[in-house]
Amino acid sequence: MRKNQAKLLGSGSGSLGSDQSSSDQSWILSSLEHDQLVRAKKHHIPRRYLKGPELVVLWGLRVYLLFMMAVVVYQVWTAAH
């Protein structure tokens, strides 16, 4: 059974073969045991290196978060006094 599943899953690093239909893939995944399912689904996602506009947006969100945390702390402090 494991040899058939390994052949059906393909020889990639735990990824399902792209030549199978989605119904075949769902059948294969439903027939796997828990540890086989985890191994079949687990794959490494490499770190993405961001460019200028993306970094500006993320840093803007970080600054906004810090500002809003300060606003909330100030509102709680003024409500307590």
mmCIF file of the N, C-alpha and C atoms, coordinates in Angstrom:
data_MODEL
# 
_entry.id   MODEL 
# 
loop_
_atom_site.group_PDB 
_atom_site.id 
_atom_site.type_symbol 
_atom_site.label_atom_id 
_atom_site.label_alt_id 
_atom_site.label_comp_id 
_atom_site.label_asym_id 
_atom_site.label_entity_id 
_atom_site.label_seq_id 
_atom_site.pdbx_PDB_ins_code 
_atom_site.Cartn_x 
_atom_site.Cartn_y 
_atom_site.Cartn_z 
_atom_site.occupancy 
_atom_site.B_iso_or_equiv 
_atom_site.pdbx_formal_charge 
_atom_site.auth_seq_id 
_atom_site.auth_comp_id 
_atom_site.auth_asym_id 
_atom_site.auth_atom_id 
_atom_site.pdbx_PDB_model_num 
ATOM 1   N N  . MET A 1 1  ? 0.832   -1.191 0.000   1.00 0.00 ? 1  MET A N  1 
ATOM 2   C CA . MET A 1 1  ? 0.000   0.000  0.000   1.00 0.00 ? 1  MET A CA 1 
ATOM 3   C C  . MET A 1 1  ? 0.869   1.245  0.000   1.00 0.00 ? 1  MET A C  1 
ATOM 4   N N  . ARG A 1 2  ? 1.939   1.260  0.792   1.00 0.00 ? 2  ARG A N  1 
ATOM 5   C CA . ARG A 1 2  ? 2.793   2.445  0.866   1.00 0.00 ? 2  ARG A CA 1 
ATOM 6   C C  . ARG A 1 2  ? 3.510   2.707  -0.453  1.00 0.00 ? 2  ARG A C  1 
ATOM 7   N N  . LYS A 1 3  ? 3.912   1.662  -1.163  1.00 0.00 ? 3  LYS A N  1 
ATOM 8   C CA . LYS A 1 3  ? 4.569   1.851  -2.453  1.00 0.00 ? 3  LYS A CA 1 
ATOM 9   C C  . LYS A 1 3  ? 3.616   2.479  -3.451  1.00 0.00 ? 3  LYS A C  1 
ATOM 10  N N  . ASN A 1 4  ? 2.347   2.029  -3.430  1.00 0.00 ? 4  ASN A N  1 
ATOM 11  C CA . ASN A 1 4  ? 1.349   2.613  -4.329  1.00 0.00 ? 4  ASN A CA 1 
ATOM 12  C C  . ASN A 1 4  ? 1.121   4.073  -4.002  1.00 0.00 ? 4  ASN A C  1 
ATOM 13  N N  . GLN A 1 5  ? 1.038   4.392  -2.713  1.00 0.00 ? 5  GLN A N  1 
ATOM 14  C CA . GLN A 1 5  ? 0.824   5.782  -2.311  1.00 0.00 ? 5  GLN A CA 1 
ATOM 15  C C  . GLN A 1 5  ? 2.019   6.637  -2.665  1.00 0.00 ? 5  GLN A C  1 
ATOM 16  N N  . ALA A 1 6  ? 3.220   6.116  -2.479  1.00 0.00 ? 6  ALA A N  1 
ATOM 17  C CA . ALA A 1 6  ? 4.414   6.880  -2.819  1.00 0.00 ? 6  ALA A CA 1 
ATOM 18  C C  . ALA A 1 6  ? 4.455   7.142  -4.314  1.00 0.00 ? 6  ALA A C  1 
ATOM 19  N N  . LYS A 1 7  ? 4.062   6.139  -5.117  1.00 0.00 ? 7  LYS A N  1 
ATOM 20  C CA . LYS A 1 7  ? 4.049   6.323  -6.566  1.00 0.00 ? 7  LYS A CA 1 
ATOM 21  C C  . LYS A 1 7  ? 2.979   7.339  -6.954  1.00 0.00 ? 7  LYS A C  1 
ATOM 22  N N  . LEU A 1 8  ? 1.823   7.296  -6.298  1.00 0.00 ? 8  LEU A N  1 
ATOM 23  C CA . LEU A 1 8  ? 0.758   8.231  -6.603  1.00 0.00 ? 8  LEU A CA 1 
ATOM 24  C C  . LEU A 1 8  ? 1.115   9.650  -6.187  1.00 0.00 ? 8  LEU A C  1 
ATOM 25  N N  . LEU A 1 9  ? 1.827   9.787  -5.064  1.00 0.00 ? 9  LEU A N  1 
ATOM 26  C CA . LEU A 1 9  ? 2.180   11.106 -4.567  1.00 0.00 ? 9  LEU A CA 1 
ATOM 27  C C  . LEU A 1 9  ? 3.304   11.737 -5.366  1.00 0.00 ? 9  LEU A C  1 
ATOM 28  N N  . GLY A 1 10 ? 4.070   10.985 -6.075  1.00 0.00 ? 10 GLY A N  1 
ATOM 29  C CA . GLY A 1 10 ? 5.178   11.526 -6.845  1.00 0.00 ? 10 GLY A CA 1 
ATOM 30  C C  . GLY A 1 10 ? 6.444   11.508 -6.024  1.00 0.00 ? 10 GLY A C  1 
ATOM 31  N N  . SER A 1 11 ? 7.545   11.773 -6.698  1.00 0.00 ? 11 SER A N  1 
ATOM 32  C CA . SER A 1 11 ? 8.836   11.689 -6.026  1.00 0.00 ? 11 SER A CA 1 
ATOM 33  C C  . SER A 1 11 ? 9.307   13.025 -5.498  1.00 0.00 ? 11 SER A C  1 
ATOM 34  N N  . GLY A 1 12 ? 8.501   14.090 -5.567  1.00 0.00 ? 12 GLY A N  1 
ATOM 35  C CA . GLY A 1 12 ? 8.882   15.399 -5.052  1.00 0.00 ? 12 GLY A CA 1 
ATOM 36  C C  . GLY A 1 12 ? 9.030   15.375 -3.552  1.00 0.00 ? 12 GLY A C  1 
ATOM 37  N N  . SER A 1 13 ? 9.496   16.477 -2.987  1.00 0.00 ? 13 SER A N  1 
ATOM 38  C CA . SER A 1 13 ? 9.754   16.537 -1.546  1.00 0.00 ? 13 SER A CA 1 
ATOM 39  C C  . SER A 1 13 ? 8.454   16.715 -0.781  1.00 0.00 ? 13 SER A C  1 
ATOM 40  N N  . GLY A 1 14 ? 7.614   15.674 -0.813  1.00 0.00 ? 14 GLY A N  1 
ATOM 41  C CA . GLY A 1 14 ? 6.385   15.718 -0.047  1.00 0.00 ? 14 GLY A CA 1 
ATOM 42  C C  . GLY A 1 14 ? 5.252   16.419 -0.748  1.00 0.00 ? 14 GLY A C  1 
ATOM 43  N N  . SER A 1 15 ? 5.383   16.795 -2.005  1.00 0.00 ? 15 SER A N  1 
ATOM 44  C CA . SER A 1 15 ? 4.301   17.488 -2.685  1.00 0.00 ? 15 SER A CA 1 
ATOM 45  C C  . SER A 1 15 ? 3.585   16.528 -3.607  1.00 0.00 ? 15 SER A C  1 
ATOM 46  N N  . LEU A 1 16 ? 2.325   16.803 -3.843  1.00 0.00 ? 16 LEU A N  1 
ATOM 47  C CA . LEU A 1 16 ? 1.538   15.963 -4.719  1.00 0.00 ? 16 LEU A CA 1 
ATOM 48  C C  . LEU A 1 16 ? 1.908   16.243 -6.160  1.00 0.00 ? 16 LEU A C  1 
ATOM 49  N N  . GLY A 1 17 ? 1.840   15.233 -6.996  1.00 0.00 ? 17 GLY A N  1 
ATOM 50  C CA . GLY A 1 17 ? 2.171   15.414 -8.398  1.00 0.00 ? 17 GLY A CA 1 
ATOM 51  C C  . GLY A 1 17 ? 1.167   16.329 -9.085  1.00 0.00 ? 17 GLY A C  1 
ATOM 52  N N  . SER A 1 18 ? 1.617   17.077 -10.059 1.00 0.00 ? 18 SER A N  1 
ATOM 53  C CA . SER A 1 18 ? 0.740   18.043 -10.715 1.00 0.00 ? 18 SER A CA 1 
ATOM 54  C C  . SER A 1 18 ? -0.075  17.414 -11.829 1.00 0.00 ? 18 SER A C  1 
ATOM 55  N N  . ASP A 1 19 ? 0.181   16.139 -12.181 1.00 0.00 ? 19 ASP A N  1 
ATOM 56  C CA . ASP A 1 19 ? -0.533  15.502 -13.278 1.00 0.00 ? 19 ASP A CA 1 
ATOM 57  C C  . ASP A 1 19 ? -1.823  14.826 -12.817 1.00 0.00 ? 19 ASP A C  1 
ATOM 58  N N  . GLN A 1 20 ? -2.197  14.985 -11.564 1.00 0.00 ? 20 GLN A N  1 
ATOM 59  C CA . GLN A 1 20 ? -3.384  14.342 -11.033 1.00 0.00 ? 20 GLN A CA 1 
ATOM 60  C C  . GLN A 1 20 ? -4.501  15.364 -10.882 1.00 0.00 ? 20 GLN A C  1 
ATOM 61  N N  . SER A 1 21 ? -5.735  14.898 -11.053 1.00 0.00 ? 21 SER A N  1 
ATOM 62  C CA . SER A 1 21 ? -6.870  15.788 -10.868 1.00 0.00 ? 21 SER A CA 1 
ATOM 63  C C  . SER A 1 21 ? -7.095  16.026 -9.373  1.00 0.00 ? 21 SER A C  1 
ATOM 64  N N  . SER A 1 22 ? -7.892  17.034 -9.056  1.00 0.00 ? 22 SER A N  1 
ATOM 65  C CA . SER A 1 22 ? -8.119  17.355 -7.640  1.00 0.00 ? 22 SER A CA 1 
ATOM 66  C C  . SER A 1 22 ? -8.885  16.252 -6.929  1.00 0.00 ? 22 SER A C  1 
ATOM 67  N N  . SER A 1 23 ? -9.770  15.537 -7.641  1.00 0.00 ? 23 SER A N  1 
ATOM 68  C CA . SER A 1 23 ? -10.490 14.434 -6.994  1.00 0.00 ? 23 SER A CA 1 
ATOM 69  C C  . SER A 1 23 ? -9.541  13.286 -6.681  1.00 0.00 ? 23 SER A C  1 
ATOM 70  N N  . ASP A 1 24 ? -8.560  13.038 -7.584  1.00 0.00 ? 24 ASP A N  1 
ATOM 71  C CA . ASP A 1 24 ? -7.558  12.010 -7.302  1.00 0.00 ? 24 ASP A CA 1 
ATOM 72  C C  . ASP A 1 24 ? -6.719  12.404 -6.104  1.00 0.00 ? 24 ASP A C  1 
ATOM 73  N N  . GLN A 1 25 ? -6.324  13.656 -6.028  1.00 0.00 ? 25 GLN A N  1 
ATOM 74  C CA . GLN A 1 25 ? -5.510  14.125 -4.908  1.00 0.00 ? 25 GLN A CA 1 
ATOM 75  C C  . GLN A 1 25 ? -6.271  14.022 -3.600  1.00 0.00 ? 25 GLN A C  1 
ATOM 76  N N  . SER A 1 26 ? -7.545  14.400 -3.602  1.00 0.00 ? 26 SER A N  1 
ATOM 77  C CA . SER A 1 26 ? -8.321  14.316 -2.360  1.00 0.00 ? 26 SER A CA 1 
ATOM 78  C C  . SER A 1 26 ? -8.509  12.855 -1.942  1.00 0.00 ? 26 SER A C  1 
ATOM 79  N N  . TRP A 1 27 ? -8.671  11.952 -2.906  1.00 0.00 ? 27 TRP A N  1 
ATOM 80  C CA . TRP A 1 27 ? -8.783  10.537 -2.576  1.00 0.00 ? 27 TRP A CA 1 
ATOM 81  C C  . TRP A 1 27 ? -7.482  10.030 -1.974  1.00 0.00 ? 27 TRP A C  1 
ATOM 82  N N  . ILE A 1 28 ? -6.368  10.433 -2.567  1.00 0.00 ? 28 ILE A N  1 
ATOM 83  C CA . ILE A 1 28 ? -5.060  10.009 -2.057  1.00 0.00 ? 28 ILE A CA 1 
ATOM 84  C C  . ILE A 1 28 ? -4.860  10.533 -0.646  1.00 0.00 ? 28 ILE A C  1 
ATOM 85  N N  . LEU A 1 29 ? -5.139  11.829 -0.431  1.00 0.00 ? 29 LEU A N  1 
ATOM 86  C CA . LEU A 1 29 ? -4.933  12.409 0.891   1.00 0.00 ? 29 LEU A CA 1 
ATOM 87  C C  . LEU A 1 29 ? -5.842  11.785 1.936   1.00 0.00 ? 29 LEU A C  1 
ATOM 88  N N  . SER A 1 30 ? -7.066  11.417 1.552   1.00 0.00 ? 30 SER A N  1 
ATOM 89  C CA . SER A 1 30 ? -7.973  10.811 2.527   1.00 0.00 ? 30 SER A CA 1 
ATOM 90  C C  . SER A 1 30 ? -7.571  9.389  2.880   1.00 0.00 ? 30 SER A C  1 
ATOM 91  N N  . SER A 1 31 ? -6.784  8.734  2.019   1.00 0.00 ? 31 SER A N  1 
ATOM 92  C CA . SER A 1 31 ? -6.381  7.359  2.302   1.00 0.00 ? 31 SER A CA 1 
ATOM 93  C C  . SER A 1 31 ? -5.074  7.260  3.079   1.00 0.00 ? 31 SER A C  1 
ATOM 94  N N  . LEU A 1 32 ? -4.394  8.376  3.285   1.00 0.00 ? 32 LEU A N  1 
ATOM 95  C CA . LEU A 1 32 ? -3.122  8.348  4.005   1.00 0.00 ? 32 LEU A CA 1 
ATOM 96  C C  . LEU A 1 32 ? -3.334  8.292  5.511   1.00 0.00 ? 32 LEU A C  1 
ATOM 97  N N  . GLU A 1 33 ? -2.369  7.700  6.189   1.00 0.00 ? 33 GLU A N  1 
ATOM 98  C CA . GLU A 1 33 ? -2.365  7.736  7.647   1.00 0.00 ? 33 GLU A CA 1 
ATOM 99  C C  . GLU A 1 33 ? -1.886  9.113  8.090   1.00 0.00 ? 33 GLU A C  1 
ATOM 100 N N  . HIS A 1 34 ? -2.039  9.398  9.380   1.00 0.00 ? 34 HIS A N  1 
ATOM 101 C CA . HIS A 1 34 ? -1.750  10.747 9.878   1.00 0.00 ? 34 HIS A CA 1 
ATOM 102 C C  . HIS A 1 34 ? -0.317  11.180 9.592   1.00 0.00 ? 34 HIS A C  1 
ATOM 103 N N  . ASP A 1 35 ? 0.650   10.343 9.911   1.00 0.00 ? 35 ASP A N  1 
ATOM 104 C CA . ASP A 1 35 ? 2.041   10.748 9.693   1.00 0.00 ? 35 ASP A CA 1 
ATOM 105 C C  . ASP A 1 35 ? 2.372   10.876 8.208   1.00 0.00 ? 35 ASP A C  1 
ATOM 106 N N  . GLN A 1 36 ? 1.751   10.061 7.366   1.00 0.00 ? 36 GLN A N  1 
ATOM 107 C CA . GLN A 1 36 ? 1.958   10.187 5.925   1.00 0.00 ? 36 GLN A CA 1 
ATOM 108 C C  . GLN A 1 36 ? 1.328   11.466 5.400   1.00 0.00 ? 36 GLN A C  1 
ATOM 109 N N  . LEU A 1 37 ? 0.175   11.819 5.947   1.00 0.00 ? 37 LEU A N  1 
ATOM 110 C CA . LEU A 1 37 ? -0.500  13.047 5.534   1.00 0.00 ? 37 LEU A CA 1 
ATOM 111 C C  . LEU A 1 37 ? 0.322   14.268 5.908   1.00 0.00 ? 37 LEU A C  1 
ATOM 112 N N  . VAL A 1 38 ? 0.880   14.270 7.107   1.00 0.00 ? 38 VAL A N  1 
ATOM 113 C CA . VAL A 1 38 ? 1.720   15.383 7.538   1.00 0.00 ? 38 VAL A CA 1 
ATOM 114 C C  . VAL A 1 38 ? 2.933   15.509 6.627   1.00 0.00 ? 38 VAL A C  1 
ATOM 115 N N  . ARG A 1 39 ? 3.566   14.387 6.314   1.00 0.00 ? 39 ARG A N  1 
ATOM 116 C CA . ARG A 1 39 ? 4.738   14.394 5.440   1.00 0.00 ? 39 ARG A CA 1 
ATOM 117 C C  . ARG A 1 39 ? 4.374   14.857 4.031   1.00 0.00 ? 39 ARG A C  1 
ATOM 118 N N  . ALA A 1 40 ? 3.199   14.484 3.545   1.00 0.00 ? 40 ALA A N  1 
ATOM 119 C CA . ALA A 1 40 ? 2.776   14.873 2.199   1.00 0.00 ? 40 ALA A CA 1 
ATOM 120 C C  . ALA A 1 40 ? 2.463   16.357 2.117   1.00 0.00 ? 40 ALA A C  1 
ATOM 121 N N  . LYS A 1 41 ? 1.934   16.937 3.197   1.00 0.00 ? 41 LYS A N  1 
ATOM 122 C CA . LYS A 1 41 ? 1.559   18.350 3.186   1.00 0.00 ? 41 LYS A CA 1 
ATOM 123 C C  . LYS A 1 41 ? 2.696   19.280 3.557   1.00 0.00 ? 41 LYS A C  1 
ATOM 124 N N  . LYS A 1 42 ? 3.694   18.774 4.265   1.00 0.00 ? 42 LYS A N  1 
ATOM 125 C CA . LYS A 1 42 ? 4.764   19.627 4.768   1.00 0.00 ? 42 LYS A CA 1 
ATOM 126 C C  . LYS A 1 42 ? 5.730   19.977 3.647   1.00 0.00 ? 42 LYS A C  1 
ATOM 127 N N  . HIS A 1 43 ? 5.945   21.260 3.448   1.00 0.00 ? 43 HIS A N  1 
ATOM 128 C CA . HIS A 1 43 ? 6.941   21.711 2.494   1.00 0.00 ? 43 HIS A CA 1 
ATOM 129 C C  . HIS A 1 43 ? 7.487   23.047 2.961   1.00 0.00 ? 43 HIS A C  1 
ATOM 130 N N  . HIS A 1 44 ? 8.740   23.291 2.657   1.00 0.00 ? 44 HIS A N  1 
ATOM 131 C CA . HIS A 1 44 ? 9.428   24.492 3.113   1.00 0.00 ? 44 HIS A CA 1 
ATOM 132 C C  . HIS A 1 44 ? 9.070   25.672 2.214   1.00 0.00 ? 44 HIS A C  1 
ATOM 133 N N  . ILE A 1 45 ? 8.695   26.775 2.820   1.00 0.00 ? 45 ILE A N  1 
ATOM 134 C CA . ILE A 1 45 ? 8.436   28.002 2.079   1.00 0.00 ? 45 ILE A CA 1 
ATOM 135 C C  . ILE A 1 45 ? 9.608   28.928 2.341   1.00 0.00 ? 45 ILE A C  1 
ATOM 136 N N  . PRO A 1 46 ? 10.369  29.261 1.309   1.00 0.00 ? 46 PRO A N  1 
ATOM 137 C CA . PRO A 1 46 ? 11.554  30.096 1.523   1.00 0.00 ? 46 PRO A CA 1 
ATOM 138 C C  . PRO A 1 46 ? 11.180  31.522 1.914   1.00 0.00 ? 46 PRO A C  1 
ATOM 139 N N  . ARG A 1 47 ? 12.120  32.186 2.576   1.00 0.00 ? 47 ARG A N  1 
ATOM 140 C CA . ARG A 1 47 ? 11.920  33.558 2.990   1.00 0.00 ? 47 ARG A CA 1 
ATOM 141 C C  . ARG A 1 47 ? 11.816  34.456 1.765   1.00 0.00 ? 47 ARG A C  1 
ATOM 142 N N  . ARG A 1 48 ? 10.859  35.366 1.790   1.00 0.00 ? 48 ARG A N  1 
ATOM 143 C CA . ARG A 1 48 ? 10.678  36.280 0.669   1.00 0.00 ? 48 ARG A CA 1 
ATOM 144 C C  . ARG A 1 48 ? 11.388  37.583 0.983   1.00 0.00 ? 48 ARG A C  1 
ATOM 145 N N  . TYR A 1 49 ? 12.186  38.038 0.059   1.00 0.00 ? 49 TYR A N  1 
ATOM 146 C CA . TYR A 1 49 ? 12.884  39.302 0.230   1.00 0.00 ? 49 TYR A CA 1 
ATOM 147 C C  . TYR A 1 49 ? 12.039  40.412 -0.379  1.00 0.00 ? 49 TYR A C  1 
ATOM 148 N N  . LEU A 1 50 ? 11.695  41.400 0.442   1.00 0.00 ? 50 LEU A N  1 
ATOM 149 C CA . LEU A 1 50 ? 10.782  42.450 0.031   1.00 0.00 ? 50 LEU A CA 1 
ATOM 150 C C  . LEU A 1 50 ? 11.518  43.597 -0.631  1.00 0.00 ? 50 LEU A C  1 
ATOM 151 N N  . LYS A 1 51 ? 10.812  44.279 -1.521  1.00 0.00 ? 51 LYS A N  1 
ATOM 152 C CA . LYS A 1 51 ? 11.378  45.412 -2.234  1.00 0.00 ? 51 LYS A CA 1 
ATOM 153 C C  . LYS A 1 51 ? 10.916  46.707 -1.571  1.00 0.00 ? 51 LYS A C  1 
ATOM 154 N N  . GLY A 1 52 ? 11.327  47.827 -2.109  1.00 0.00 ? 52 GLY A N  1 
ATOM 155 C CA . GLY A 1 52 ? 11.077  49.137 -1.525  1.00 0.00 ? 52 GLY A CA 1 
ATOM 156 C C  . GLY A 1 52 ? 9.650   49.428 -1.105  1.00 0.00 ? 52 GLY A C  1 
ATOM 157 N N  . PRO A 1 53 ? 8.667   49.405 -2.024  1.00 0.00 ? 53 PRO A N  1 
ATOM 158 C CA . PRO A 1 53 ? 7.287   49.746 -1.633  1.00 0.00 ? 53 PRO A CA 1 
ATOM 159 C C  . PRO A 1 53 ? 6.712   48.810 -0.578  1.00 0.00 ? 53 PRO A C  1 
ATOM 160 N N  . GLU A 1 54 ? 7.044   47.539 -0.667  1.00 0.00 ? 54 GLU A N  1 
ATOM 161 C CA . GLU A 1 54 ? 6.534   46.581 0.316   1.00 0.00 ? 54 GLU A CA 1 
ATOM 162 C C  . GLU A 1 54 ? 7.117   46.869 1.694   1.00 0.00 ? 54 GLU A C  1 
ATOM 163 N N  . LEU A 1 55 ? 8.405   47.206 1.744   1.00 0.00 ? 55 LEU A N  1 
ATOM 164 C CA . LEU A 1 55 ? 9.032   47.547 3.023   1.00 0.00 ? 55 LEU A CA 1 
ATOM 165 C C  . LEU A 1 55 ? 8.436   48.817 3.606   1.00 0.00 ? 55 LEU A C  1 
ATOM 166 N N  . VAL A 1 56 ? 8.147   49.798 2.763   1.00 0.00 ? 56 VAL A N  1 
ATOM 167 C CA . VAL A 1 56 ? 7.555   51.051 3.239   1.00 0.00 ? 56 VAL A CA 1 
ATOM 168 C C  . VAL A 1 56 ? 6.188   50.782 3.854   1.00 0.00 ? 56 VAL A C  1 
ATOM 169 N N  . VAL A 1 57 ? 5.391   49.961 3.200   1.00 0.00 ? 57 VAL A N  1 
ATOM 170 C CA . VAL A 1 57 ? 4.057   49.645 3.729   1.00 0.00 ? 57 VAL A CA 1 
ATOM 171 C C  . VAL A 1 57 ? 4.170   48.920 5.066   1.00 0.00 ? 57 VAL A C  1 
ATOM 172 N N  . LEU A 1 58 ? 5.045   47.933 5.157   1.00 0.00 ? 58 LEU A N  1 
ATOM 173 C CA . LEU A 1 58 ? 5.184   47.190 6.412   1.00 0.00 ? 58 LEU A CA 1 
ATOM 174 C C  . LEU A 1 58 ? 5.708   48.063 7.543   1.00 0.00 ? 58 LEU A C  1 
ATOM 175 N N  . TRP A 1 59 ? 6.695   48.918 7.259   1.00 0.00 ? 59 TRP A N  1 
ATOM 176 C CA . TRP A 1 59 ? 7.194   49.813 8.300   1.00 0.00 ? 59 TRP A CA 1 
ATOM 177 C C  . TRP A 1 59 ? 6.128   50.831 8.685   1.00 0.00 ? 59 TRP A C  1 
ATOM 178 N N  . GLY A 1 60 ? 5.341   51.284 7.725   1.00 0.00 ? 60 GLY A N  1 
ATOM 179 C CA . GLY A 1 60 ? 4.230   52.183 8.038   1.00 0.00 ? 60 GLY A CA 1 
ATOM 180 C C  . GLY A 1 60 ? 3.226   51.529 8.969   1.00 0.00 ? 60 GLY A C  1 
ATOM 181 N N  . LEU A 1 61 ? 2.923   50.255 8.724   1.00 0.00 ? 61 LEU A N  1 
ATOM 182 C CA . LEU A 1 61 ? 2.000   49.535 9.607   1.00 0.00 ? 61 LEU A CA 1 
ATOM 183 C C  . LEU A 1 61 ? 2.585   49.357 11.004  1.00 0.00 ? 61 LEU A C  1 
ATOM 184 N N  . ARG A 1 62 ? 3.880   49.133 11.089  1.00 0.00 ? 62 ARG A N  1 
ATOM 185 C CA . ARG A 1 62 ? 4.522   49.008 12.403  1.00 0.00 ? 62 ARG A CA 1 
ATOM 186 C C  . ARG A 1 62 ? 4.444   50.316 13.179  1.00 0.00 ? 62 ARG A C  1 
ATOM 187 N N  . VAL A 1 63 ? 4.726   51.422 12.496  1.00 0.00 ? 63 VAL A N  1 
ATOM 188 C CA . VAL A 1 63 ? 4.655   52.738 13.152  1.00 0.00 ? 63 VAL A CA 1 
ATOM 189 C C  . VAL A 1 63 ? 3.222   53.034 13.576  1.00 0.00 ? 63 VAL A C  1 
ATOM 190 N N  . TYR A 1 64 ? 2.257   52.726 12.709  1.00 0.00 ? 64 TYR A N  1 
ATOM 191 C CA . TYR A 1 64 ? 0.845   52.931 13.036  1.00 0.00 ? 64 TYR A CA 1 
ATOM 192 C C  . TYR A 1 64 ? 0.445   52.099 14.252  1.00 0.00 ? 64 TYR A C  1 
ATOM 193 N N  . LEU A 1 65 ? 0.899   50.870 14.310  1.00 0.00 ? 65 LEU A N  1 
ATOM 194 C CA . LEU A 1 65 ? 0.590   50.012 15.454  1.00 0.00 ? 65 LEU A CA 1 
ATOM 195 C C  . LEU A 1 65 ? 1.145   50.603 16.747  1.00 0.00 ? 65 LEU A C  1 
ATOM 196 N N  . LEU A 1 66 ? 2.383   51.070 16.720  1.00 0.00 ? 66 LEU A N  1 
ATOM 197 C CA . LEU A 1 66 ? 2.966   51.677 17.919  1.00 0.00 ? 66 LEU A CA 1 
ATOM 198 C C  . LEU A 1 66 ? 2.203   52.933 18.321  1.00 0.00 ? 66 LEU A C  1 
ATOM 199 N N  . PHE A 1 67 ? 1.828   53.750 17.334  1.00 0.00 ? 67 PHE A N  1 
ATOM 200 C CA . PHE A 1 67 ? 1.056   54.960 17.622  1.00 0.00 ? 67 PHE A CA 1 
ATOM 201 C C  . PHE A 1 67 ? -0.287  54.611 18.256  1.00 0.00 ? 67 PHE A C  1 
ATOM 202 N N  . MET A 1 68 ? -0.988  53.636 17.699  1.00 0.00 ? 68 MET A N  1 
ATOM 203 C CA . MET A 1 68 ? -2.295  53.258 18.233  1.00 0.00 ? 68 MET A CA 1 
ATOM 204 C C  . MET A 1 68 ? -2.178  52.626 19.619  1.00 0.00 ? 68 MET A C  1 
ATOM 205 N N  . MET A 1 69 ? -1.097  51.892 19.869  1.00 0.00 ? 69 MET A N  1 
ATOM 206 C CA . MET A 1 69 ? -0.895  51.361 21.210  1.00 0.00 ? 69 MET A CA 1 
ATOM 207 C C  . MET A 1 69 ? -0.698  52.497 22.202  1.00 0.00 ? 69 MET A C  1 
ATOM 208 N N  . ALA A 1 70 ? 0.038   53.533 21.801  1.00 0.00 ? 70 ALA A N  1 
ATOM 209 C CA . ALA A 1 70 ? 0.224   54.697 22.676  1.00 0.00 ? 70 ALA A CA 1 
ATOM 210 C C  . ALA A 1 70 ? -1.102  55.401 22.923  1.00 0.00 ? 70 ALA A C  1 
ATOM 211 N N  . VAL A 1 71 ? -1.944  55.506 21.909  1.00 0.00 ? 71 VAL A N  1 
ATOM 212 C CA . VAL A 1 71 ? -3.262  56.137 22.073  1.00 0.00 ? 71 VAL A CA 1 
ATOM 213 C C  . VAL A 1 71 ? -4.112  55.345 23.059  1.00 0.00 ? 71 VAL A C  1 
ATOM 214 N N  . VAL A 1 72 ? -4.115  54.032 22.937  1.00 0.00 ? 72 VAL A N  1 
ATOM 215 C CA . VAL A 1 72 ? -4.914  53.195 23.838  1.00 0.00 ? 72 VAL A CA 1 
ATOM 216 C C  . VAL A 1 72 ? -4.393  53.306 25.265  1.00 0.00 ? 72 VAL A C  1 
ATOM 217 N N  . VAL A 1 73 ? -3.082  53.268 25.439  1.00 0.00 ? 73 VAL A N  1 
ATOM 218 C CA . VAL A 1 73 ? -2.511  53.395 26.778  1.00 0.00 ? 73 VAL A CA 1 
ATOM 219 C C  . VAL A 1 73 ? -2.881  54.748 27.372  1.00 0.00 ? 73 VAL A C  1 
ATOM 220 N N  . TYR A 1 74 ? -2.815  55.808 26.569  1.00 0.00 ? 74 TYR A N  1 
ATOM 221 C CA . TYR A 1 74 ? -3.188  57.148 27.064  1.00 0.00 ? 74 TYR A CA 1 
ATOM 222 C C  . TYR A 1 74 ? -4.659  57.195 27.437  1.00 0.00 ? 74 TYR A C  1 
ATOM 223 N N  . GLN A 1 75 ? -5.519  56.608 26.632  1.00 0.00 ? 75 GLN A N  1 
ATOM 224 C CA . GLN A 1 75 ? -6.968  56.610 26.939  1.00 0.00 ? 75 GLN A CA 1 
ATOM 225 C C  . GLN A 1 75 ? -7.250  55.816 28.219  1.00 0.00 ? 75 GLN A C  1 
ATOM 226 N N  . VAL A 1 76 ? -6.603  54.707 28.404  1.00 0.00 ? 76 VAL A N  1 
ATOM 227 C CA . VAL A 1 76 ? -6.798  53.936 29.632  1.00 0.00 ? 76 VAL A CA 1 
ATOM 228 C C  . VAL A 1 76 ? -6.280  54.710 30.824  1.00 0.00 ? 76 VAL A C  1 
ATOM 229 N N  . TRP A 1 77 ? -5.134  55.360 30.662  1.00 0.00 ? 77 TRP A N  1 
ATOM 230 C CA . TRP A 1 77 ? -4.558  56.136 31.753  1.00 0.00 ? 77 TRP A CA 1 
ATOM 231 C C  . TRP A 1 77 ? -5.444  57.312 32.131  1.00 0.00 ? 77 TRP A C  1 
ATOM 232 N N  . THR A 1 78 ? -5.986  58.038 31.140  1.00 0.00 ? 78 THR A N  1 
ATOM 233 C CA . THR A 1 78 ? -6.859  59.186 31.452  1.00 0.00 ? 78 THR A CA 1 
ATOM 234 C C  . THR A 1 78 ? -8.195  58.716 32.022  1.00 0.00 ? 78 THR A C  1 
ATOM 235 N N  . ALA A 1 79 ? -8.698  57.573 31.621  1.00 0.00 ? 79 ALA A N  1 
ATOM 236 C CA . ALA A 1 79 ? -9.951  57.065 32.172  1.00 0.00 ? 79 ALA A CA 1 
ATOM 237 C C  . ALA A 1 79 ? -9.790  56.615 33.615  1.00 0.00 ? 79 ALA A C  1 
ATOM 238 N N  . ALA A 1 80 ? -8.576  56.157 33.964  1.00 0.00 ? 80 ALA A N  1 
ATOM 239 C CA . ALA A 1 80 ? -8.330  55.687 35.332  1.00 0.00 ? 80 ALA A CA 1 
ATOM 240 C C  . ALA A 1 80 ? -8.185  56.848 36.309  1.00 0.00 ? 80 ALA A C  1 
ATOM 241 N N  . HIS A 1 81 ? -7.803  58.046 35.806  1.00 0.00 ? 81 HIS A N  1 
ATOM 242 C CA . HIS A 1 81 ? -7.597  59.192 36.713  1.00 0.00 ? 81 HIS A CA 1 
ATOM 243 C C  . HIS A 1 81 ? -8.724  60.140 36.661  1.00 0.00 ? 81 HIS A C  1 
# 
